[in-house]
Amino acid sequence: MKLVRSIIACASAVALSTSVAFAEDLRWKMPVAFSSNLPGLGSPSAWVADNLTTASNGSIQVRLYEPGKLVPAFDILQAVSDGKVQAGYTWIGYDQGKVPAIPLFAAVPFGMKPWAYMAWYYHGGGHELLQEVYANKGFDVHAQLCGIIGPETAGWYSEPIETLEDYKGMKIRFAGLGGKVLEKLGASVTMMPGGELFQALEKGTIDATEFSMPAIDQILGFNQVVKYNLFPGWHQQFTAQYMLINQNEWDKTTEAQKALVEASCTAATTRGLAEGEYKNGKVLETFQEKGVQADQIPRDILTKLQQVTHEVLKEEAAKDEDFKRVFESQQEFLKSYSTWAKRAYLPVDMTTMDDSQ
């Protein structure tokens, strides 16, 4: 919390010390892709909207619109770019059909853990690359990392997944590059918003689904329909959300207003990650009483999934220059980071103490 307060205090100081800091009040409409009650995934959007109003003393007011109330969840990028709304909050991986490189900024199968992704994004040129990727595809948006959560689960199923053959012919909701991996394995992959998934599972429109981490999936009620939950979430070790701002709107903001937006989103990213990490363990502890079976993917199966993922990433890089450039930047960062990560962190079972030790 001290870090969050420090970030906000610095931005507020910039605003207060500039007599013309907020020469023009900002009134932004911001549709969101996720309900603001979803921890870590949707909650940062509401926090940012409230904080911008408070920290700017009302000069910046962001009105949040829950999913589908103003703009369909999958249309947020286009609506912001066209100037129909001033801002939007979304998982940008939904737009991989329009911007092929964009999933690399949203969730990468067998990719970085959240804090590693943040290191690359803030210090390894990721933020600047993201602006270039959008501009190269003709979208007039400024993108700001504004939320991140840890691993998702690898999906909810009516029967155990024992081999990769089990995916053949399966109708499954799966997002981003992970969906392309399952397509290679013979699955029929579909995409639909989170609010539609419970009903789709219940009616048999889909056989299985992934959406997010346990603290969110339980709110959506998947365990009431299917009882097998698979781990780890190989397809999304991090899930990053962004505040998209129309480029013309961004260009006319003052430096103080820009600083406040950037600081608020940075703080929201920290808070969102913390919220998910705090809540997921407690949810997993309730699985047995709810009749949920949590299965771990064997390492040999993970190795096969990793091999197929590598094929998908190579294919995508060969088709799009931006994808190739971003992927190479991430891989270059991981060369040095992996040396640190392998040596620095204790095994999970050694990070707690009890009287028996």
Secondary structure, DSSP 8 states (H G I E B T S, - for coil): -HHHHHHHHHHHHHHHT-TTTTSS-EEEEEEBSS-TTSTTTTHHHHHHHHHHHHHTTTSEEEEEE-TTSSS-GGGHHHHHHTTSSSEEEE-GGGGTTT-TTGGGGT--TT---HHHHHHHHHHSSHHHHHHHHHHHTT--EEEEEEEEE----S-EESS---SGGGGTT-EEE--HHHHHHHHHTT-EEE---GGGHHHHHHHTS-SEE--S-HHHHHHHTGGGT--EEEE--TT-S-EEEEEEEEHHHHHTS-HHHHHHHHHHHHHHHHHHHHHHHHHHHHHHTTTGGGT-EEEE--HHHHHHHHHHHHHHHHHHHHH-HHHHHHHHHHHHHHHHHHHHHHHHS--GGGS---TT-
